[in-house]
């Protein structure tokens, strides 16, 4: 028997503290002997990334104790911050000093790279007895220099930097390092400013002499965006590329004519934006079959036979899949399932016997997790894709004559996407009777290059039009109250929030988490990886300066009349606090209800338990005060 209560006031067992603890970020995984090792964020320990192992007996142990944290800052977003060497030793990048350290079981970490200079390492990989990495060297205000290096595992480079061997440089950015089986060639992905890696990149292959690249050539890309080279043998390479709109698999043979052929092409993406150095979308089994992720909004896992035929593998995950490691017919798969993010050990020939290593289920039960409903609406420039998460509570229903309030979630990036998997954070809202609409506006990945490029030159226009179209389209179905629509987003998503509330009256409330408000300031202050991102999204400077001014919400703050909640990390290097503070000052001057929450110790994204708790409670309280409902057990927020 369910109880009828107004939407937004439903009691829920999902506390903010429980949600924070249930939202780990998985950072890679490996088979090590008879064990599984993985990286996992620990919100209750300051958001550090621990590397853990599950022993054959099922016990879970930390390989590096607090305060050690395996997190790279190469390209600022990192990735590939740890790997294993020589069978059972862990090497990792320590967040605090960005040095590479080695630790054996039962011992203390020992440095492998020097302390002198501002050097960062990422994309760590152990191949053919060599530890390779992308090194990023900073020199004051100059642009960082990047190269591929070999790091001795005996610790000699910690004392003498000259012991580090630089294999190759010759480009602004590098990723996805792959040594051929005979050790004679190195493959990698390279790209240069002003391109982002999902716009244009190159697959390069270098011939090695004395372990270093003597000469290299570009074998794919240039006008497309290849990813993840994997050697099949000494002359054949498997990789992903998108010359025909979708990222699909290609096989290249190192012959004089560089013969290349597609492998099981599909109207879906095996690949995605290379924001970090760790993502992997396919793996080759020992018998030559290929396991691949395919994305068309949501993810699916497929097994491609040696004859090119593909069959779907039934797994729990539906979004954010990455194939972390392979052994025989088994894979380690990370991703998000209907009940949350997790890591699974899967035999592709018997997927029904998958072993859940961590996460992947809700502590409060699956009845509290909303099931997504794909939604496509007509937008000004074509279809707009989204996922609807309706209010979900097994004990409560809403009044028949009331439609629920909804908050529109806008993902960051903007070149990214959401895949229709519920998270504990989404359930925090839906279990209280607040619907969530997760929008993949034009410019999002997961729907092919043409959809992704809809945003080129149109950031602040297409994204705004699309989130409004999606919200109004949902309301027209009767699923949402058109007068109680809110919008929330972080970073690039926060930009869309600020643009939407200064350009329209479609939303009754807005939540901006470290959102971009000033494009010129972003172009001046942002880090090197994204230093030319805006060239494509808006236009190159100084030619497009007038457009930067016109598009920026800071240029029209006098039109800001929508109640706002602003959330900002005080150590944010990507979007500095001054931007949120300028919006706060305008809200105060305009007499608009608002709140500004500044979090010590947080950067671009919130990782600490206490921050996530405060954020979630504040957001629901704010929505209740503005949209007219009383959240159960959550005190009101002090609004200015």
Beta strands, then each sheet from edge to edge (+ up, - down):
strand 1: 3-4
strand 2: 26-32
strand 3: 35-42
strand 4: 48-54
strand 5: 60-62
strand 6: 82-85
strand 7: 89-93
strand 8: 100-103
strand 9: 110-111
strand 10: 118-127
strand 11: 130-138
strand 12: 145-150
strand 13: 165-168
strand 14: 173-179
strand 15: 185-191
strand 16: 202-209
strand 17: 212-221
strand 18: 227-231
strand 19: 236-241
strand 20: 248-253
strand 21: 260-263
strand 22: 282-284
strand 23: 290-295
strand 24: 299-304
strand 25: 310-313
strand 26: 317-327
strand 27: 330-337
strand 28: 340-347
strand 29: 355-359
strand 30: 373-379
strand 31: 382-389
strand 32: 396-397
strand 33: 406-410
strand 34: 435-440
strand 35: 485-490
strand 36: 509-513
strand 37: 563-569
strand 38: 594-599
sheet 1: 1+ 32+
sheet 2: 2+ 3- 4+ 5-
sheet 3: 6+ 7- 8+ 9-
sheet 4: 10+ 11- 12+ 13-
sheet 5: 14+ 15- 16+ 17-
sheet 6: 18+ 19- 20+ 21-
sheet 7: 22+ 23- 24+ 25-
sheet 8: 26+ 27- 28+ 29-
sheet 9: 30+ 31- 34+ 33+ 35+ 36+ 37+ 38+
end
